[in-house]
Structures are given as C-alpha cells and as structure tokens.
Amino acid sequence: ALTSVRVDKWLWAARLYKSRSLAGQACDAGHVKIDGNSVKASRGVKRGEHVHALTPGGPRQVEVIDLAEKRGSAPMAAKLYIDHTPPPPPRDP
C-alpha cells in the first residue's frame, strides 16, 4: 500500500487541480501548504496531513484520508480527503 504520494500527483488525483502541471505550478508559487508549511511539488503527502491549497476555484482546506497517484472519477476523488474548507462569506444583497 502507498504510504506517501507526491503532493502534485495527489492534488491532481483529488481533483483540486485540473492537471498535474497546474498543481505543480501552484506548489512552486507557494500556494500549497501542508501543516502550515509551503511545499515543493515533490514533497510526499501522507494520510492525516492537512493540505491548504489556493485552487482556481478558491482556497481549499482538506485533510488527507487516502492516497492515490492516478486520477479517477469525481466520487473516487472525493474519498481521498475530508473537506474542511470554511463556507464562503455571505454576499451582501
């Protein structure tokens, strides 16, 4: 079984980014943090770690509960993490 996966691969497998290269670019730009520290794309991510990523859809806070190196279906991707992202602030009418 996998004990760690490159964070760029995991972010792509978890569908937080549309491509692995975009995930890697986000890491290079400092937009991906694990347990509060900015990480390089080659950093391994493990179960139980908290990943904060500034994605094209907005900031996401997720807890890694499973590992994957390949991208699967959206329901499968949703099983890789618990989403702790706070709800967006309400918009003023």
Residue pairs with C-beta under 8 A, 6 or more apart in sequence:
2 67
2 68
2 69
3 46
3 67
4 44
4 45
4 46
4 67
5 13
5 44
5 45
5 67
5 68
5 69
6 41
6 42
6 43
6 44
6 45
6 69
7 23
7 27
7 32
7 34
7 39
7 41
7 42
7 43
7 44
7 45
7 51
8 20
8 23
8 24
8 27
8 41
8 42
9 20
9 23
9 68
9 69
10 45
10 51
10 64
10 67
10 68
10 69
10 80
11 17
11 20
11 23
11 26
11 32
11 51
11 53
12 19
12 20
12 22
12 23
12 71
13 68
13 69
13 70
13 71
13 72
13 77
13 80
14 62
14 68
14 77
14 80
14 81
15 71
15 74
15 77
16 23
16 53
16 55
16 60
16 62
17 23
17 26
17 53
17 55
17 56
18 56
22 56
23 32
23 41
24 41
26 32
26 53
26 54
26 55
27 38
27 39
27 40
27 41
27 43
28 40
28 41
30 38
31 53
31 54
32 38
32 39
32 51
32 52
32 53
32 54
33 39
33 51
33 52
33 53
34 43
34 45
34 49
34 50
34 51
34 52
35 49
35 50
36 52
45 51
45 64
45 67
46 64
46 67
47 64
47 65
47 66
47 67
48 63
48 64
48 65
49 63
49 64
50 61
50 62
50 63
50 64
50 84
51 60
51 61
51 62
51 63
51 64
51 81
52 59
52 60
52 61
53 59
53 60
53 62
54 60
58 85
58 88
59 85
60 83
60 85
61 83
61 84
61 85
61 86
62 81
62 82
62 83
62 84
62 85
63 81
63 82
63 84
64 80
64 81
65 79
65 80
65 81
65 82
66 79
66 80
66 81
67 80
68 76
68 77
68 80
71 77
